[in-house]
Amino acid sequence: MLLFSSSPALAVVNTCPPGMVMIPEGTFKMEADDSGFVEERVAENVTVSSFCIDKYEVTNTQFTEFVNVTNYVTIAEHPLSKEQFPELSDEERLPGSLVFQMPEPGVKQVPLLSWWHWTPGANWQHPFGSDSSIIGKENYPVVHIAYEDALAYAQWAGKSLPTEAQWEYAARGGLEGATYTWGNQYSAKKANTWQGIFPFFNTKADGHVSIAPVGSFPANGYGIYDMTGNVWEWTSNETFDPKKPTETALYVIKGGSYLCAPNYCSRYRPAARESESPDTGTTHIGFRLVKNLQH
């Protein structure tokens, strides 16, 4: 497998903070000509300057520190806007978020997306509703993070969200044109994804039925963990719904999650991309940050 073509940056000051990895500048083919998803078939050579990127997804411990210092309140902890949702009652506008729920045993067919349930009380501290907790999950990726929440954390940390190009370049780990972050052969032991028939059963061949602690699977060629599966990650790139081009911009998320399976989604590849509303957080959306290097 060939490495990306790259050249040494001129007078790059390697000031990567602890917990970050330096990614050398280089040129790579972004996205994929042979993808089954039309939005990914725009492969072109893209050049990125050197930058630092978090080795791991931002964890519950890290986000807790941010909240303790700033008293920040996430989107999921605010009630829904009466102006935006006038048809809802006060009770229906209570703070909450979308939570994945597997269908009941024996159910063999369900409507598309019916596995997502609006759950009052669900947020980053209570991922599956008010009765759940992150106690004992300090090293898990923080979830139920909306785009605005990720931006607020990035500003506090003195970093930024990666561009889609930065994210994909880092995810590929130096492998030119590989399907996955580790090569061309899928392996349940390389990332936290769904094994079995989604959403009905998960064989847990990778050892996890839900989110895994960060760093539970091998790093890619650049020494970065969980760029495949576990949780989707926000990037700073805007996109639009081609059917509704005049509406509010969506944002690109990358990497797939523990809910991605071959029969549904299959977006656990560096080229994969999804659009997401900036005010939406779920049980499978998190983020990591970058820091651009001075030249």
Secondary structure, 3 states (H helix, E strand, C coil): CCCCECCCCCCCECCCCCCEEEECCEEEEECCCCCCCHHHCCCEEEEECCEEEECCCCEHHHHHHHHHHHCCCCHHHCCCCCCCCCCCCCCCCCCEEEEECCCCCCCCCCCCCCCEEEEECCECCECCCCCCCCCCCCCCECCCCCHHHHHHHHHHHCCECCCHHHHHHHHHCCCCCCCCCCCCCCCCCCCECCCCCCCCCCCCCCCCCCCCCCCCCCCCCCCCCCCCECCEEEEEEEECCCCCCCCCCEEEEECCCCCCECCEECCCCCCCCEEECCCCCECCEECCCEEECEC
